[in-house]
């Protein structure tokens, strides 16, 4: 057995098979959850390229699969990253039981995760750009409801993702020449500009970010949330592969300055833009952009410290974005596919558990003390302060923008209870919605609340228990983390 068969083709095959059983919602969720939990456990416990003796049987997972002249390699150093990816996929499948997205979500998400892992393992690694473009294409049936035309956000998303492919592939062709003559300044400059453009398209950075808030209004929040988390995360890991492979990139101060600048602009723009929105979908979109910015800032620190901060940010961001989007999906379904603050106000009152999780997740993304992202944000802000006080000020302003979003949502939530207590016709309507809610009587809602708030608080108060996995995740890039 090869590692690619286990962590790439098995989930992709199950995803294709579940397309035929997509109407059996609970069965699809149970089958997908069982597989992803197994793959998470296998990545955690089963060594690669080592013979395991199980009684009279012996099992060996070989690291490489050759297919159509291309090699898919998942070695021992990749196991922590595989465990992280499939742990996150397990949470997204589990959340589908509460969010209740369209039946296509579970099979397509499995297929997408299998392809994302393929993008991280393919050799030559530049083919990852093509695989990521294929993932963008297979998401179109989720992003465009049946019988409706594609929205402007979806069209821009598809165009920008396809634009990224030729830039990255052409850069790969030029990099061969750069390695041969690293002193050729013009060639190095052209390759660097093309690479920056390719990843700007791929990660939805300014000024090619317009599809992100537009799509947040057009599509189901759960579909959008899955895409806006996994796509930039895989793209950032793909970018790390460039830095790890090419010495002229990782030894260039200009590259790290550019990453720090792009990340700071994304944090500042995302945080302040989120503060001015009146639609929860757009707030989520801009908060996700700010999260991508913090990841780029971490990479911009350079060296061992930068990559450690990047992976320290990854888990709390992933958990907070998942916890934030599940309540949004519930509210979206209750309010005629709208996430505007005024109609959502009643849903927040009738779902106090979901509302509490949503607020804690937003504060965690902002880096509030005692929450999951704070230890990594603190290290990031210290590192940025050593480079540029202006970048630190912009980062803090972006964080304050997200904190103001959480405070405004808190006041909106409390205002709904004030309306209810006035004894008017609005009170009767609020009472009906509150009685119709199963939030406080639903065991799954309580489990989600305890898992979410407990996880974010536990990570923030006991960071050493979780940050011990950072060196193992960083080991996948030996040139950056020797």
SEZANU-221725 format. One record per residue (C-alpha): residue number from 1; residue in three letters; x, y, z. Coordinates in nm, 4 decimals. Layout:
<atoms>
- k_r_x_y_z
- NUM_ALA_X_Y_Z
...
</atoms>
This chain:
<atoms>
- k_r_x_y_z
- 1_UNK_0.0000_0.0000_0.0000
- 2_UNK_0.1186_0.3510_-0.0769
- 3_UNK_0.0504_0.6615_0.1253
- 4_UNK_-0.1087_0.8297_-0.1780
- 5_UNK_-0.3665_0.5510_-0.2054
- 6_UNK_-0.4575_0.5938_0.1595
- 7_UNK_-0.4699_0.9734_0.1945
- 8_UNK_-0.5485_1.0842_-0.1628
- 9_UNK_-0.7343_0.8234_-0.3636
- 10_UNK_-0.9366_0.6651_-0.0818
- 11_UNK_-1.1174_0.9893_0.0229
- 12_UNK_-1.1514_1.0992_-0.3403
- 13_UNK_-1.3025_0.7615_-0.4327
- 14_UNK_-1.5452_0.7714_-0.1415
- 15_UNK_-1.6412_1.1259_-0.2401
- 16_UNK_-1.7233_1.0101_-0.5934
- 17_UNK_-1.9186_0.7120_-0.4569
- 18_UNK_-2.1208_0.9304_-0.2184
- 19_UNK_-2.2399_1.1377_-0.5124
- 20_UNK_-2.4749_0.8476_-0.5848
- 21_UNK_-2.6000_0.8486_-0.2219
- 22_UNK_-2.6118_1.2241_-0.1704
- 23_UNK_-2.9832_1.2158_-0.0849
- 24_UNK_-2.9124_0.9903_0.2132
- 25_UNK_-2.7838_1.2806_0.4200
- 26_UNK_-2.7125_1.1070_0.7496
- 27_UNK_-2.5546_0.8080_0.5764
- 28_UNK_-2.3223_1.0335_0.3738
- 29_UNK_-2.2207_1.2283_0.6830
- 30_UNK_-2.1587_0.9102_0.8855
- 31_UNK_-1.9560_0.7428_0.6090
- 32_UNK_-1.7450_1.0520_0.5421
- 33_UNK_-1.6908_1.1178_0.9130
- 34_UNK_-1.5854_0.7585_0.9750
- 35_UNK_-1.3294_0.7754_0.6947
- 36_UNK_-1.1838_1.1132_0.7896
- 37_UNK_-1.1493_1.0151_1.1560
- 38_UNK_-0.9739_0.6944_1.0462
- 39_UNK_-0.7386_0.8892_0.8169
- 40_UNK_-0.6622_1.1337_1.0968
- 41_UNK_-0.5788_0.8457_1.3306
- 42_UNK_-0.3728_0.6727_1.0607
- 43_UNK_-0.1693_0.9884_0.9952
- 44_UNK_-0.1110_1.0226_1.3683
- 45_UNK_-0.0161_0.6627_1.4444
- 46_UNK_0.0933_0.4742_1.1311
- 47_UNK_0.4549_0.5313_1.0250
- 48_UNK_0.5370_0.5614_0.6558
- 49_UNK_0.8095_0.3524_0.4910
- 50_UNK_0.8302_0.1245_0.7963
- 51_UNK_0.7200_-0.2384_0.8189
- 52_UNK_0.4525_-0.2953_1.0855
- 53_UNK_0.4110_-0.6470_1.2224
- 54_UNK_0.0508_-0.7264_1.3203
- 55_UNK_0.0599_-1.0878_1.4358
- 56_UNK_0.1198_-1.3044_1.1304
- 57_UNK_0.0637_-1.0076_0.8955
- 58_UNK_0.3037_-0.7309_0.7993
- 59_UNK_0.2018_-0.3922_0.6601
- 60_UNK_0.4211_-0.1307_0.4969
- 61_UNK_0.3027_0.2064_0.3705
- 62_UNK_0.5413_0.3129_0.0951
- 63_UNK_0.5841_0.6877_0.0439
- 64_UNK_0.5647_0.7194_-0.3364
- 65_UNK_0.3091_0.6347_-0.6029
- 66_UNK_0.3991_0.6827_-0.9702
- 67_UNK_0.1027_0.7623_-1.1911
- 68_UNK_0.1021_0.8878_-1.5514
- 69_UNK_0.4665_0.9856_-1.5251
- 70_UNK_0.4102_1.1888_-1.2080
- 71_UNK_0.5066_1.0946_-0.8535
- 72_UNK_0.2817_1.1501_-0.5516
- 73_UNK_0.5024_1.1406_-0.2424
- 74_UNK_0.3818_1.1538_0.1181
- 75_UNK_0.6759_1.0805_0.3450
- 76_UNK_0.7126_1.0421_0.7207
- 77_UNK_0.7565_1.4184_0.7650
- 78_UNK_0.4134_1.4753_0.6064
- 79_UNK_0.2161_1.2805_0.8665
- 80_UNK_0.1522_1.5724_1.1097
- 81_UNK_0.0233_1.7867_0.8239
- 82_UNK_-0.2001_1.5033_0.7002
- 83_UNK_-0.3380_1.4597_1.0518
- 84_UNK_-0.4171_1.8326_1.0669
- 85_UNK_-0.5884_1.8390_0.7256
- 86_UNK_-0.8091_1.5380_0.7950
- 87_UNK_-0.8861_1.6558_1.1491
- 88_UNK_-1.0194_1.9779_0.9987
- 89_UNK_-1.2122_1.7834_0.7355
- 90_UNK_-1.3663_1.5735_1.0143
- 91_UNK_-1.4892_1.8915_1.1829
- 92_UNK_-1.6378_2.0264_0.8592
- 93_UNK_-1.8195_1.6991_0.7949
- 94_UNK_-1.9422_1.6928_1.1559
- 95_UNK_-2.0633_2.0521_1.1296
- 96_UNK_-2.2732_1.9578_0.8262
- 97_UNK_-2.5079_1.7772_1.0665
- 98_UNK_-2.5951_2.1176_1.2191
- 99_UNK_-2.5506_2.3473_0.9204
- 100_UNK_-2.7473_2.1193_0.6839
- 101_UNK_-2.5918_2.2362_0.3550
- 102_UNK_-2.6983_2.0911_0.0209
- 103_UNK_-2.6376_1.7136_-0.0129
- 104_UNK_-2.3504_1.7700_-0.2562
- 105_UNK_-2.1294_1.9235_0.0136
- 106_UNK_-2.0058_1.6049_0.1805
- 107_UNK_-1.8975_1.4164_-0.1361
- 108_UNK_-1.7450_1.7226_-0.3051
- 109_UNK_-1.5594_1.8273_0.0098
- 110_UNK_-1.4069_1.4792_0.0368
- 111_UNK_-1.3027_1.4905_-0.3267
- 112_UNK_-1.1601_1.8410_-0.2804
- 113_UNK_-0.9531_1.7458_0.0250
- 114_UNK_-0.8112_1.4451_-0.1589
- 115_UNK_-0.7078_1.6749_-0.4443
- 116_UNK_-0.5624_1.9313_-0.2027
- 117_UNK_-0.3413_1.6600_-0.0526
- 118_UNK_-0.2462_1.5552_-0.4060
- 119_UNK_-0.1444_1.9159_-0.4779
- 120_UNK_0.0904_1.9116_-0.1784
- 121_UNK_0.2473_1.5787_-0.2763
- 122_UNK_0.2796_1.5881_-0.6566
- 123_UNK_0.6196_1.5905_-0.8234
- 124_UNK_0.7088_1.8102_-1.0099
- 125_UNK_0.5471_2.0280_-0.7475
- 126_UNK_0.4430_2.3011_-0.9952
- 127_UNK_0.1578_2.0740_-1.1050
- 128_UNK_-0.0066_2.1710_-0.7749
- 129_UNK_-0.1323_2.4866_-0.9485
- 130_UNK_-0.3230_2.2747_-1.2010
- 131_UNK_-0.4719_2.0534_-0.9294
- 132_UNK_-0.5878_2.3563_-0.7287
- 133_UNK_-0.7542_2.4910_-1.0456
- 134_UNK_-0.9372_2.1580_-1.0818
- 135_UNK_-1.0648_2.1956_-0.7238
- 136_UNK_-1.1993_2.5394_-0.8136
- 137_UNK_-1.3867_2.3847_-1.1050
- 138_UNK_-1.5427_2.1001_-0.9070
- 139_UNK_-1.6730_2.3511_-0.6494
- 140_UNK_-1.8895_2.5282_-0.9072
- 141_UNK_-2.1900_2.2909_-0.8559
- 142_UNK_-2.1874_2.3882_-0.4873
- 143_UNK_-2.1411_2.7604_-0.5405
- 144_UNK_-2.4122_2.7931_-0.8073
- 145_UNK_-2.7579_2.6708_-0.6948
- 146_UNK_-2.9455_2.4543_-0.9485
- 147_UNK_-3.1521_2.6526_-1.1943
- 148_UNK_-2.9843_2.9849_-1.1127
- 149_UNK_-2.7182_3.1748_-1.3084
- 150_UNK_-2.3701_3.2071_-1.1651
- 151_UNK_-2.3246_3.5218_-0.9589
- 152_UNK_-2.0551_3.7796_-1.0218
- 153_UNK_-1.8524_3.6618_-0.7238
- 154_UNK_-1.8408_3.3023_-0.8497
- 155_UNK_-1.7388_3.4143_-1.1989
- 156_UNK_-1.4609_3.6339_-1.0638
- 157_UNK_-1.3445_3.3538_-0.8360
- 158_UNK_-1.3170_3.1143_-1.1281
- 159_UNK_-1.1424_3.3677_-1.3510
- 160_UNK_-0.8856_3.4681_-1.0889
- 161_UNK_-0.8094_3.1077_-0.9937
- 162_UNK_-0.7512_3.0154_-1.3585
- 163_UNK_-0.5383_3.3275_-1.4083
- 164_UNK_-0.3068_3.2076_-1.1300
- 165_UNK_-0.2144_2.8889_-1.3183
- 166_UNK_-0.0154_3.0324_-1.6141
- 167_UNK_0.1689_3.2779_-1.3888
- 168_UNK_0.2862_3.0026_-1.1532
- 169_UNK_0.3698_2.7557_-1.4297
- 170_UNK_0.5608_3.0165_-1.6299
- 171_UNK_0.7483_3.1109_-1.3127
- 172_UNK_0.8529_2.7476_-1.2730
- 173_UNK_1.0002_2.7504_-1.6215
- 174_UNK_1.1915_3.0708_-1.5430
- 175_UNK_1.3197_2.9422_-1.2097
- 176_UNK_1.5390_2.6913_-1.3899
- 177_UNK_1.7184_2.9812_-1.5551
- 178_UNK_1.7408_3.1715_-1.2268
- 179_UNK_1.9104_2.8770_-1.0557
- 180_UNK_2.1594_2.8569_-1.3412
- 181_UNK_2.2422_3.2301_-1.3243
- 182_UNK_2.1276_3.3782_-0.9927
- 183_UNK_2.3271_3.6938_-1.0639
- 184_UNK_2.0991_3.7878_-1.3547
- 185_UNK_1.8971_4.0615_-1.1846
- 186_UNK_1.6454_4.1073_-1.4660
- 187_UNK_1.5606_3.7376_-1.4755
- 188_UNK_1.5272_3.7207_-1.0965
- 189_UNK_1.3013_4.0281_-1.0968
- 190_UNK_1.0735_3.8892_-1.3678
- 191_UNK_1.0427_3.5522_-1.1957
- 192_UNK_0.9665_3.7211_-0.8640
- 193_UNK_0.6990_3.9475_-1.0142
- 194_UNK_0.5284_3.6584_-1.1930
- 195_UNK_0.5349_3.4466_-0.8780
- 196_UNK_0.3883_3.7319_-0.6715
- 197_UNK_0.1097_3.7834_-0.9262
- 198_UNK_0.0287_3.4122_-0.9325
- 199_UNK_-0.0100_3.3867_-0.5564
- 200_UNK_-0.1970_3.7184_-0.5397
- 201_UNK_-0.4608_3.5665_-0.7685
- 202_UNK_-0.4540_3.2333_-0.5858
- 203_UNK_-0.4875_3.3711_-0.2315
- 204_UNK_-0.7295_3.6561_-0.3153
- 205_UNK_-0.4938_3.9309_-0.2048
- 206_UNK_-0.5411_4.3010_-0.2781
- 207_UNK_-0.6363_4.4087_-0.5443
- 208_UNK_-0.7738_4.0707_-0.6627
- 209_UNK_-0.9901_4.0051_-0.3581
- 210_UNK_-1.3220_4.1392_-0.4846
- 211_UNK_-1.4767_3.7940_-0.5338
- 212_UNK_-1.4447_3.7104_-0.1641
- 213_UNK_-1.7142_3.9436_-0.0159
- 214_UNK_-1.9279_3.9088_-0.3286
- 215_UNK_-1.9340_3.5293_-0.3063
- 216_UNK_-2.0060_3.5505_0.0675
- 217_UNK_-2.3407_3.7109_-0.0164
- 218_UNK_-2.4252_3.4833_-0.3089
- 219_UNK_-2.3589_3.1329_-0.1784
- 220_UNK_-2.4351_2.9159_0.1218
- 221_UNK_-2.2066_3.0232_0.4113
- 222_UNK_-2.0899_2.6680_0.4757
- 223_UNK_-1.9721_2.6159_0.1163
- 224_UNK_-1.7998_2.9532_0.1147
- 225_UNK_-1.6419_2.8941_0.4571
- 226_UNK_-1.4953_2.5596_0.3541
- 227_UNK_-1.3481_2.7088_0.0384
- 228_UNK_-1.2111_3.0277_0.1936
- 229_UNK_-1.0370_2.8260_0.4658
- 230_UNK_-0.8857_2.5392_0.2690
- 231_UNK_-0.7901_2.7233_-0.0508
- 232_UNK_-0.5647_2.9943_0.1035
- 233_UNK_-0.4218_2.7423_0.3526
- 234_UNK_-0.3149_2.5001_0.0789
- 235_UNK_-0.1876_2.7940_-0.1291
- 236_UNK_0.0258_2.9126_0.1655
- 237_UNK_0.1732_2.5617_0.2036
- 238_UNK_0.2386_2.5610_-0.1710
- 239_UNK_0.4197_2.8949_-0.1313
- 240_UNK_0.6305_2.7418_0.1458
- 241_UNK_0.7341_2.4708_-0.1019
- 242_UNK_0.8747_2.7417_-0.3286
- 243_UNK_1.0705_2.8957_-0.0428
- 244_UNK_1.1957_2.5558_0.0678
- 245_UNK_1.3136_2.4487_-0.2775
- 246_UNK_1.4758_2.7623_-0.4158
- 247_UNK_1.7655_2.9087_-0.2221
- 248_UNK_1.7541_3.2446_-0.4007
- 249_UNK_1.3946_3.2928_-0.2786
- 250_UNK_1.4482_3.2019_0.0849
- 251_UNK_1.7745_3.4006_0.1008
- 252_UNK_1.6189_3.7143_-0.0452
- 253_UNK_1.5270_3.9844_0.2060
- 254_UNK_1.2986_4.1444_-0.0531
- 255_UNK_1.0752_3.8334_-0.0630
- 256_UNK_1.0136_3.8471_0.3113
- 257_UNK_0.9538_4.2224_0.2995
- 258_UNK_0.6976_4.1688_0.0238
- 259_UNK_0.5225_3.8951_0.2235
- 260_UNK_0.5138_4.1170_0.5312
- 261_UNK_0.3759_4.4114_0.3307
- 262_UNK_0.1071_4.2004_0.1578
- 263_UNK_0.0068_4.0402_0.4870
- 264_UNK_-0.0110_4.3721_0.6717
- 265_UNK_-0.2317_4.5255_0.4012
- 266_UNK_-0.4623_4.2223_0.4149
- 267_UNK_-0.4904_4.2398_0.7960
- 268_UNK_-0.5548_4.6146_0.7954
- 269_UNK_-0.8004_4.6082_0.5057
- 270_UNK_-0.9787_4.2930_0.6263
- 271_UNK_-1.0195_4.4073_0.9864
- 272_UNK_-1.1349_4.7618_0.9082
- 273_UNK_-1.3651_4.6470_0.6259
- 274_UNK_-1.5273_4.3880_0.8519
- 275_UNK_-1.5991_4.6608_1.1073
- 276_UNK_-1.8079_4.8531_0.8558
- 277_UNK_-2.0257_4.5674_0.7282
- 278_UNK_-2.3919_4.4993_0.8056
- 279_UNK_-2.3954_4.1513_0.6561
- 280_UNK_-2.2545_3.8593_0.8539
- 281_UNK_-2.1441_3.6842_0.5357
- 282_UNK_-1.9296_3.9802_0.4331
- 283_UNK_-1.7970_4.0083_0.7887
- 284_UNK_-1.6865_3.6448_0.7681
- 285_UNK_-1.5259_3.7108_0.4284
- 286_UNK_-1.3195_4.0042_0.5524
- 287_UNK_-1.2253_3.8197_0.8726
- 288_UNK_-1.0968_3.5346_0.6555
- 289_UNK_-0.8930_3.7847_0.4531
- 290_UNK_-0.7410_3.9165_0.7751
- 291_UNK_-0.6545_3.5576_0.8712
- 292_UNK_-0.4738_3.5060_0.5403
- 293_UNK_-0.2884_3.8294_0.6097
- 294_UNK_-0.1629_3.7117_0.9486
- 295_UNK_-0.0335_3.3926_0.7861
- 296_UNK_0.1592_3.5953_0.5291
- 297_UNK_0.2953_3.8189_0.8037
- 298_UNK_0.4244_3.5107_0.9844
- 299_UNK_0.5996_3.3909_0.6694
- 300_UNK_0.7366_3.7420_0.6232
- 301_UNK_0.9228_3.7142_0.9543
- 302_UNK_1.1494_3.4615_0.7835
- 303_UNK_1.3649_3.1912_0.9330
- 304_UNK_1.2673_2.9354_1.1933
- 305_UNK_1.0614_3.1827_1.3961
- 306_UNK_0.8430_3.2734_1.0979
- 307_UNK_0.7491_2.9188_1.0037
- 308_UNK_0.6803_2.8293_1.3671
- 309_UNK_0.4462_3.1262_1.4090
- 310_UNK_0.2734_3.0303_1.0829
- 311_UNK_0.1934_2.6788_1.2048
- 312_UNK_0.1079_2.8060_1.5536
- 313_UNK_-0.1582_3.0271_1.3923
- 314_UNK_-0.2952_2.7530_1.1690
- 315_UNK_-0.4890_2.5380_1.4178
- 316_UNK_-0.6617_2.8181_1.6173
- 317_UNK_-0.7566_2.9960_1.2944
- 318_UNK_-0.8984_2.6769_1.1472
- 319_UNK_-1.1016_2.6037_1.4607
- 320_UNK_-1.2328_2.9613_1.4892
- 321_UNK_-1.3352_2.9829_1.1228
- 322_UNK_-1.5247_2.6535_1.1476
- 323_UNK_-1.6949_2.7562_1.4720
- 324_UNK_-1.7935_3.0891_1.3197
- 325_UNK_-1.9453_2.9532_0.9990
- 326_UNK_-2.1730_2.6874_1.1536
- 327_UNK_-2.3965_2.9476_1.3284
- 328_UNK_-2.3933_3.1584_1.0114
- 329_UNK_-2.5228_2.8613_0.8125
- 330_UNK_-2.8038_2.8071_1.0649
- 331_UNK_-2.8995_3.1761_1.0611
- 332_UNK_-2.8834_3.1846_0.6801
- 333_UNK_-3.1355_2.9020_0.6538
- 334_UNK_-3.3758_3.0657_0.8989
- 335_UNK_-3.3730_3.4110_0.7371
- 336_UNK_-3.4572_3.3366_0.3741
- 337_UNK_-3.0954_3.2996_0.2686
- 338_UNK_-2.9933_3.6362_0.4113
- 339_UNK_-2.7342_3.7281_0.6730
- 340_UNK_-2.8164_4.0947_0.7157
- 341_UNK_-2.7875_4.2005_1.0777
- 342_UNK_-3.1463_4.3140_1.1344
- 343_UNK_-3.3223_3.9850_1.0445
- 344_UNK_-3.0404_3.7822_1.2015
- 345_UNK_-3.1001_3.9625_1.5320
- 346_UNK_-3.4023_3.7426_1.6054
- 347_UNK_-3.2079_3.4274_1.5207
- 348_UNK_-2.9307_3.5294_1.7585
- 349_UNK_-3.1856_3.5604_2.0392
- 350_UNK_-3.3414_3.2234_1.9618
- 351_UNK_-3.0004_3.0522_1.9357
- 352_UNK_-2.8027_3.1737_2.2376
- 353_UNK_-2.5535_2.8851_2.2232
- 354_UNK_-2.4677_2.9427_1.8583
- 355_UNK_-2.4459_3.3173_1.9179
- 356_UNK_-2.2046_3.2709_2.2092
- 357_UNK_-1.9787_3.0452_2.0004
- 358_UNK_-1.9867_3.2937_1.7133
- 359_UNK_-1.8768_3.5814_1.9347
- 360_UNK_-1.5951_3.3850_2.0982
- 361_UNK_-1.4724_3.2725_1.7536
- 362_UNK_-1.4582_3.6339_1.6284
- 363_UNK_-1.2682_3.7480_1.9358
- 364_UNK_-1.0285_3.4561_1.8921
- 365_UNK_-0.9586_3.5538_1.5302
- 366_UNK_-0.8795_3.9047_1.6542
- 367_UNK_-0.6202_3.7660_1.8965
- 368_UNK_-0.7951_3.8568_2.2213
- 369_UNK_-0.6035_3.7422_2.5349
- 370_UNK_-0.6921_3.4023_2.6865
- 371_UNK_-0.8283_3.2762_2.3532
- 372_UNK_-0.6713_3.0349_2.1097
- 373_UNK_-0.4968_3.2736_1.8687
- 374_UNK_-0.3474_3.5004_2.1342
- 375_UNK_-0.0142_3.3174_2.1986
- 376_UNK_0.0651_3.3020_1.8267
- 377_UNK_-0.0537_3.6602_1.7694
- 378_UNK_0.1661_3.7810_2.0547
- 379_UNK_0.4733_3.6161_1.9002
- 380_UNK_0.3758_3.7569_1.5611
- 381_UNK_0.3340_4.1127_1.6917
- 382_UNK_0.6703_4.0947_1.8693
- 383_UNK_0.8373_3.9815_1.5484
- 384_UNK_0.6669_4.2509_1.3402
- 385_UNK_0.7673_4.5207_1.5901
- 386_UNK_1.1329_4.4314_1.5307
- 387_UNK_1.0872_4.4933_1.1552
- 388_UNK_0.8504_4.7892_1.1376
- 389_UNK_0.6488_4.9797_1.4016
- 390_UNK_0.4126_5.0935_1.1233
- 391_UNK_0.3338_4.7335_1.0302
- 392_UNK_0.2654_4.6591_1.3976
- 393_UNK_0.0297_4.9583_1.4199
- 394_UNK_-0.1573_4.8449_1.1074
- 395_UNK_-0.1872_4.4920_1.2490
- 396_UNK_-0.3274_4.6184_1.5775
- 397_UNK_-0.5775_4.8380_1.3917
- 398_UNK_-0.6940_4.5321_1.1951
- 399_UNK_-0.7321_4.3358_1.5188
- 400_UNK_-0.9287_4.6236_1.6744
- 401_UNK_-1.1570_4.6179_1.3700
- 402_UNK_-1.2420_4.2534_1.4368
- 403_UNK_-1.2899_4.3228_1.8084
- 404_UNK_-1.5338_4.6026_1.7202
- 405_UNK_-1.7264_4.3524_1.5042
- 406_UNK_-1.7611_4.1186_1.8019
- 407_UNK_-1.8749_4.4014_2.0295
- 408_UNK_-2.1320_4.5210_1.7760
- 409_UNK_-2.2725_4.1686_1.7408
- 410_UNK_-2.2867_4.1416_2.1192
- 411_UNK_-2.4852_4.4673_2.1419
- 412_UNK_-2.7121_4.3476_1.8590
- 413_UNK_-2.7776_4.0266_2.0494
- 414_UNK_-2.8549_4.2086_2.3738
- 415_UNK_-3.0763_4.4592_2.1917
- 416_UNK_-3.2969_4.1721_2.0730
- 417_UNK_-3.3738_4.0835_2.4357
- 418_UNK_-3.4574_4.4470_2.5104
- 419_UNK_-3.7097_4.4460_2.2265
- 420_UNK_-3.8618_4.1277_2.3630
- 421_UNK_-3.9094_4.2768_2.7085
- 422_UNK_-4.1149_4.5762_2.5879
- 423_UNK_-4.4422_4.3867_2.5658
- 424_UNK_-4.5232_4.4893_2.2102
- 425_UNK_-4.6164_4.2938_1.9030
- 426_UNK_-4.2458_4.2413_1.8443
- 427_UNK_-4.2315_4.0563_2.1752
- 428_UNK_-4.4916_3.8051_2.0588
- 429_UNK_-4.3053_3.7433_1.7386
- 430_UNK_-3.9758_3.7050_1.9233
- 431_UNK_-4.1413_3.4651_2.1639
- 432_UNK_-4.2659_3.2494_1.8780
- 433_UNK_-3.9206_3.2284_1.7275
- 434_UNK_-3.7672_3.1559_2.0633
- 435_UNK_-4.0147_2.8758_2.1324
- 436_UNK_-3.9550_2.7293_1.7898
- 437_UNK_-3.5836_2.7107_1.8576
- 438_UNK_-3.4316_2.3853_1.9736
- 439_UNK_-3.0998_2.5468_2.0630
- 440_UNK_-3.1192_2.5030_2.4396
- 441_UNK_-3.2883_2.1633_2.4195
- 442_UNK_-3.0715_2.0154_2.1439
- 443_UNK_-2.7901_1.7918_2.2687
- 444_UNK_-2.5873_1.8509_1.9522
- 445_UNK_-2.6051_2.2279_2.0017
- 446_UNK_-2.4739_2.1928_2.3568
- 447_UNK_-2.1952_1.9620_2.2377
- 448_UNK_-2.1009_2.2116_1.9664
- 449_UNK_-2.0981_2.4973_2.2179
- 450_UNK_-1.8879_2.3091_2.4729
- 451_UNK_-1.6460_2.1835_2.2053
- 452_UNK_-1.6114_2.5284_2.0516
- 453_UNK_-1.5760_2.7535_2.3534
- 454_UNK_-1.3839_2.4882_2.5485
- 455_UNK_-1.1428_2.4349_2.2601
- 456_UNK_-1.0734_2.8054_2.2072
- 457_UNK_-1.0307_2.8739_2.5801
- 458_UNK_-0.8272_2.5579_2.6378
- 459_UNK_-0.5894_2.6418_2.3551
- 460_UNK_-0.5437_2.9954_2.4831
- 461_UNK_-0.4961_2.9035_2.8503
- 462_UNK_-0.2852_2.5895_2.7940
- 463_UNK_-0.0955_2.6645_2.4729
- 464_UNK_0.1968_2.4327_2.5467
- 465_UNK_-0.0264_2.1270_2.5050
- 466_UNK_-0.1032_2.2303_2.1460
- 467_UNK_0.2093_2.4164_2.0380
- 468_UNK_0.4191_2.1058_2.0918
- 469_UNK_0.2962_1.9907_1.7480
- 470_UNK_0.4449_2.2965_1.5721
- 471_UNK_0.8002_2.1554_1.5250
- 472_UNK_0.6554_1.8361_1.3751
- 473_UNK_0.4467_2.0368_1.1276
- 474_UNK_0.7443_2.2569_1.0389
- 475_UNK_0.9691_1.9566_0.9720
- 476_UNK_0.8038_1.9107_0.6323
- 477_UNK_1.0164_2.2026_0.5111
- 478_UNK_1.3733_2.1035_0.6069
- 479_UNK_1.5439_2.4020_0.4430
- 480_UNK_1.3260_2.6488_0.6324
- 481_UNK_1.3223_2.4510_0.9575
- 482_UNK_1.6556_2.2658_0.9751
</atoms>
